[in-house]
Amino acid sequence: MRLTVEDALKIYPLSKGKLVAGKDGISRIISSINLMDAPDVINWMKEGELLLTTAYAIKDSPEEFVTLLQKLNERGSSGLGIKLGRYWREIPEIVLLEADRLQIPLIELPFEFTFSEQITALFQSEFQRDTRRLNELLETQKKLVDFAMRANEYTNYFQGVADILGLPLAVVRSDGQILYNATGCSQQELLTGWPWQPDNQLSKTADKLLYRIPLLKNGKLYGYLMLQTDYFNDVHDMEGIFHQAAVILSFHLEVIQNQEAFAVSSKLGIIMERYLKGSTSWERVREFAEALSSKFWNSPYLFMISSVRENSENTEQQGRELREIQNRLREHPNTASIESYHFYMMNRLCSLISIREEEARDSIRCEQVARLYADLMYSWGEPKTSNTSYASKVRIGVEEFIESLRECVEAERISTELGFDRPVIMFADIEFTYLFRHIPEEVMSNYCAYLFRPLMERDEEYAGEMMRTLESYFSNCGQINEIARELFIHRNTVFYRLEKISAILNLDLKNTDDMLKLKMAFMFKHLMSVDRSK
């Protein structure tokens, strides 16, 4: 039950009673009703209870009546109803004055009605009120669902939701920009305590209550919905409806942000083309790049480009593919909350992808991210179009944007020359090749012969198995399970072979210097094999 004393006094037969004192407390909420049949009933009273009594336990002492009122007030009681005529003919003046002082309602109950009749009437009224309220909430919920189904790009979402809820509201973007405000509160009042934590919060400004709900989708914060109400009960009753409205607005803000990102990134692609053709300056490129997001440039990122795409000059097709990218990344659980931008440049699909700190420090996880994005972005239809993607090293800051592009271009050039055939080429993986490309073949050959001589002097079949194991060790970044799977051997066999290789070559695979020597040797072997095949 959540009636006020004022509301209860309007319900028959309690309406036949009379408020004789404590009228300033009629807004107290009645949560339940208790009957006084013993002097110590106060020990079981709970906050919000309305106590009904015949005053039998206190019939001989007005002072005890006053003490009862004081204890009820301490317990947070909603009021006291007393039936006169049997034990008390009238309420003493000292009691009336104390009730007024404590602002606790004192009600003279109608004598002709039993307690049960009055209690039943209150509960029936509350039940009917709750039923009406529930029907109203269901109707509001249906209107929100219908609104969400019918809304389109021309719909005024903010005004539409406000009309359905019947409450003034405001929408604040995650950067603090007020997108809509019909609350009558000033910007300063709305943004009190900014920046906020992404949780529900009830606050008061002037004489109004503001209920704030974070607008979240797939773990990403898009802003806040702020609803203005006069009563706390509105928040309690409509909390579920409010959150449903927040879901609708979260979707809308996501669409707005995607549209903004699409427009900004498309302009960046155009200005990048002009820069590569020499018709604009780096300062101009930087201006467009910084429009993406300062937050993006302050975090690690990858730049990826695809190989030249068929029919990629078709602007309409480009638009469809970029929208498809947005949908795929938004729906995938591993990419939904990650910031990324996509655009076409020189008939290539380009992507700037934010990388988490822990992924940026781990080359394997970084490549996994690049592969995931490549799978989601660069293939459509059945059968899928084959594309190779080239990814830069992890970069931070807008100043390194051009350098990341250069790395992608070099990754494509080198991998094309050396015949690499992988879905994703990471510049970090071929950086040594880029650096050592101009070392004379004789130097590379002598280095490999010297390093691998102890192993090559063994039986040819044995030496071949060991070299394949060592090559797999480097290509799989030392992941034993991956090596075993690639070579179709048990992981214990992998450990055994690596120990034998270390002993034969007198190299420690856990030593950084020795690992670098082996890495260079395999790099030289590959470079020499490519040169000889030309």
N, C-alpha and C positions, 0 to 999 in steps of 0.2 A: 504494500500500500504506500502511495506517495501523494496523499492529499494534504493541502494546507488546512489549518484550523478554520480559516475563513471559508474555504470550499465545503468543509464538513458541515458547517452551520447552515448551509443552504440545502442540505439533503434531509428529506422527511424520513423519520419523525424528529431527528435532531434539530430540525429547523423550528420545532415548537419550543425548544429550549431558549436560553437567554445568556448572552455573554455579560457577566456582571463585573468582571475586572480583568486587567491584563490585556486590554485591547491592542496595545502596541506590539503584542507578540502573536497576532493572528496569522502571520506569514510562516509560523513554525510548521515544519513538515511532520505529518502523522505517518509513521512507518508501520505501526502496529497498535493494538489495543490490549490493555491489561485491566484486570478487576482487582480491587482491594478487598481481600477477605481476611487479612491478618495484619497486625501492627507492623510486622517486619517485611511487608511486601516490597518496600523500597530497595531491599537487598537484591531483588531480582529484576528490578526495572532496567530497561535498556534505552539507549538514546533514541529519541523519536517516538516513544510510546505515549499514548494517551491513556491516562489512568481514570477509570470510572469507579465511583464509590458511593455508598450510602452514609459514609462518615461514622460507621459504628465504632471503629477502632479508636477514633479520636473524639467521640461524642462528648466526653467530659472535660475537654481542655482545648480552648481556642489557641493556647500557646503551642500545643502539639500539632495543631492544624498549620500554624505558621512554620513550625520546624519541618513538617512534611513538604510544604511548598518549597522551602529552601533546598531540601534534599533532591526534590524532583528537578529543580533548576540545575543543580550541580550535575545530575545524571543526564541532562540534555533532554528532559521530557518535553513533549509537545504541548502538554496542558493537563488540566484536571477537570473532570466532570463530576458534579455532586448532585445526588437526588435528595431534595429536601422533603420534609413532611413526616418522616418516621423518627429520625434521631435528632435532626436539626430543623428548627422552624425557619431560621434565617441564618445567613452567613455573617459572622461577627465583623464589625468594621475593621478591626485590627488585621483580619485575614484579607479583606478586600484591599486595604492599603498596601500590604506586603506583596500581593499578586501584581498590583500596578507597579510597584517599585521593581520587582523582578521581571516585569513584562512577560509573565507566564499566564496564558489564558485560563480563566476560571469560569466554568460554564455551569449554569443552573439547568440541570436536565429535566425534561418533562416527566412529571410524576406518573402519568397514566400509561407510559410505555415501559416495557421491561428493558433491561440491559441487552438481552439477546436480540430483541427487535431492532434496537438502535445499531448494534454492532453489525447485524445482518444487512441492514439498509446501507451502511457505509461500505461494506465489502461488495455488495451487489452494484452499487454505484461505481466503485473502483473497477470492477470487472467490466462493466459496460463501457466505461471511459477507456480502459485498456483495449477493448475490442475495437472501438472506433478508431483509436490511435493506430492500432495494428493495421486496420484496413487502409488508413490514410498512408501509412508507411509503405504498404504493399503497392498502393496506387502510385506513389512517388517513385518507387523502385521500377515499376513497369514503364513509367514515363522516361526514366533515365535510360533503361535498356532500349526503348523505342528511339530515343534521341541518338544514342550511340550507333544504332543500326542505320538510321537515316541521314546522319550528318555527312557532309562532304567538305571539299576544300573551301567552299564559299560560306560554310556555316560559322556563325559567331558562337563559338563554343562557350566562352565565358558568360555571355549574357544568357545563352540558352540554359546552362546549368543553374545560374542564379534564379531564373524564372521558375524552373522546376522545383528547386529547393525552397523558394519563397523567402530567401534570406540574402542580405547584401554580402558580397564576397570580394576578395582581392586575390590576385595571382602574382606571386613574386618569382622571378627566374632565379636559378641557382647562383648567378653572379650578383644578385641583389637588385636587379632592374625590375621595377613594378610594371607588369604587362597589363594589368587591369585593376581598377579600384573603384568600387561602388559602395564602400563602407562608410564614407564620410570622415574617415581618419586621415590625418596628414601623412605624408611620406615618413616623417620623423617618428610618428606614433606607430606606424606599421612596422618599421624596421628597428624598433627598440630591441637592443640586445644582439643586433647583427654582428658577425655571422652566427647562424643558428646550428644547433645539432639536428641531424635528420630524424627527429622523433616527434610524436604528438605532444602538443603543448597548449594548455589553456591559460590565457592571460587576460588582464583587465586593463582597459584604457578608457579614461573618463568614466562614463556610466555604462559602458558596453563590455561584453565578453567577446574575446576573439579566440577561436579554436583553430590552431594551426596543424596542418597535416602535410608531411613531406610527399612530394610527387616523385615516386620511385618506379622504375621499370627495369627489370633484369638487373637489379642492384645498382642502377645508375640514377643519381639524383638530377632531376630536371628543374625542380623549383619547389614552391610551397603553395598550398591552397589555404586561405585564411577566411573563415566564416564568422560573421558577426551575428550575435544573438543577444536577447535580453535576459534569457533564463538559462541557468545551468542545466535544467531538465531537458532542454532542447538538445544539448550535447549528449546527454545520457541516452535519450530516446532515439536520436537519429544518427548515432555514431556509425552504425553500419552503412546507412545511406550516404553519409559524408564520405566514407572511404570508397564507396562505389563511385561517387562523383570524382574523387581523387584519381581513381584508376582511369576514368575517361579522359581527364585533363592530362594525366601523365602520357597517355598515348598521343594526345594532341600536341603536347610540347615536344615529344620525340619527333613527330612528323615535322614540326616547325624547324627543329634543330637540324634534322636531316636535309630539309630543303635549303636552309641557310648554308650548311656545309657543302651541299651539292653546288650551289651558286658560287660560293667563294672558291672552292677547289677547281671548278671549271675555269674561272678567271685566271687562277694560278697556272693552269695548263696552257692557256693561250699566251700569257706573258712569258712563260718558260720557252715556248716555241720561238717567240720573237727574240729572246735573249740568245738562244742557240744560233739563230740566224744573224745575230749581230745588229739587230734593229732596236734594241733597248738596253738599258744598263742594269747592272746588278742591284743598284739602289732601288730601281723600279720593281725588280723581282722580289727583293726583300720586303718592300711595302705590301705586296700582295700576299707573301708568305706569312707575314706577321698578322694578317687579318684572319688566319685560320684560328689560332688560339694561343695565347701566351702560355697557358698551362701545358699545351702540347709541346712547345719548343723547350720547355724547362724539364722535360722528361726524356728518357732514352727512346729512340725510334729507329726504325728501319725504313729505307727507301727501296721499293721494288719496281722493276719495269718488266714488261713481257716482251717476247719476241714480236716482230712485226705481225699484225693481225690482218687476216683477210677481210675485205669489205669494211675495214676500220675507218675509212673516210666518210662512211655514211653516218651523218650526224644523228639521224633518228635512231639508228641501231645503237650508236654509242650511248644515247640517253637511256634506251631500254636496258642495256647491259649494266650501266651504272646504277639504275634502280634495282636491278636484280642483285647486284653486289650488296646494296644496302639491306635488302630483304634477307639475303643469305646470312650476312654477318649479324643482323639483328636477331635472327631466329636461333643461331647456334649458341649453346650455353657457354662455350669458351671464348667467344668473341663479342657477345652482346654488350658487355660493359666496357669494351676497349675502344678508345678513340682512334679513328682512322679517317683518312681522306683519299679520294680516288678521282682521277681525271685522265683525259687523253692528251697525249703530247707526241707529235711526230708519228701518228698512227700506232702508238703504243699505249697500252693501259698502264698507268703509273699509280703507285699506292704509297702513301706515308702512313706507317703503322706504329702506334705507341707500343712500347715494350715495357713490361714490368721490370723493376730493379733486379729481382732474383733471376729473371730470364736473361737479362742483359749481361749478367756475370757468368752465365753458363752457355757455352757455345752450342752444346747439344740441344738444350731447351730453346735457344734462340732459333736454331735451324728448324726445330719442330713447329715453332710459331709460323715461320715463313712458309713451311710446307702446308700447314693448315690453311693459311690465307690463300696460298696458290690454288689449293684444291677447291676452296669455296668461291674464288673470284674468277679464275681463268678458264673455266670449262662450262659449257652450256650445251644442252640438247643431247640427242642420241643419234649416232655415236658422238662422244665428246670430242671437241676440237683439241688437238695436241698443241700445247704451248710450253715454252720454256720460260721460267722466271729467273731474273737476276737480282740478287739482294745485296745491298751495301753492308758494310760493317755497322755496328751499333753506333749511332751518333747522338749528340745532344746539342741543341741550340740551332737557331736559324742560320748562323754563320757557316755551319757545316753542311747545309743543305746542298749546295753546289758540289761539294766534295763527295757527298753520298751519290749524287747523280753520276759523277765521273767514275766512281767505283763500279756502279752498275754497268756502265758502258764498257769499261775495261774487262769486267767479268764476262760480258758477252763476247768481246773480241777474242780474249784468250781462250775461252771454252770452245769457241768456233774453230780457232786455229788448231787446238789440241784434240778436237773431236769428242769433247765431253758430251755425254748424252744422259742428262739427269733432269727431272722436272724442275728442280730448284738448284741454281748455282749460287753459292755464297761467296762473295768476294774474299771473305776471311779465309776460306778454304784454299783459294788459289793465289793468295797474296804472295807466297814464296815464289810461285811460278812467275808472277809479274815482276818480282825483284831479280830473279836469277835468269831471266829469259836470254840475256846476252852473254852469259858465261860460255867460253869456248867449249866445244864438245870434247876435245881432248882432256881438258881439265876435269870435266864431269866424269868421263870414262875412267880416268886414273883414280879419282876419288872413290867411285863405286867399287872398282876392282880391289883397292886396298882395304876398304871397310868390310866387304863381304868375302874376301879370299879365304879365311878360315872355314867358312861354311861351304863355299863352292868346291873346296878340295875334298869334301866328303862324297859319298855315293850320290849319283845324280838324282835318283828318285827321292832319297832322303833329303837332299838339299832343296829339291823342288817343293816338298811338303812344308819344310820349315820356312821357306821364303813366302809361300802362300799364306801361312799362318801369320807371319810378321806383317805382310801387306794388309791382311784382314784386321790385324790389331790396330793399325793406323787408320784404316778407312772407317772403322767402327769406334774410334776414339777410346780404345781400351775396354769396351763393354764386353765382358767375357761371354755372357749369354748370347749376344748378337754374333760374336765370332763363332761360337759353337754352332749356332743355327745356320750361319752362312756356309761353314765347312762340313756340316753334317757329322759332327763329332761331339763327344761328351765334354762338358765344361772342365772336368778334371784332366782330360787329354790336352785341352788348351793350356792349362796351368803347367802341365808337364813339358809341353813343347816350348813355352816361353822361357822356362827355367833352363832348358837345354840350349836355346838360342843365346841367352845371356851368357852362359858359360863358354860356348864355342866362340862367340864374337868378343868376349871379354868386355861386355857392355851391360850396364845396369838400366833396365827399362823404367826404373823409378827415379833415375837421375836425369835432371832437365837437360844437361849438356849432352849426354849420350842419346837422349831422345831426339834432340835437335840434329845430331849427326845422322841418325837413321832417317829422319824426315827429309833432310836434304838429299840423301842418297836416293830415296824413292822418287823424289821430285826430279832429280837428274835422270834417272832411268826412264821416267815417263817422257821427259822432254826429248831425250835422244831417240826413243822409239817413234815419236811423232815426226821428228825431223827426217828420219830414215824412210818413213812411209810416204813422204811427199815426192 
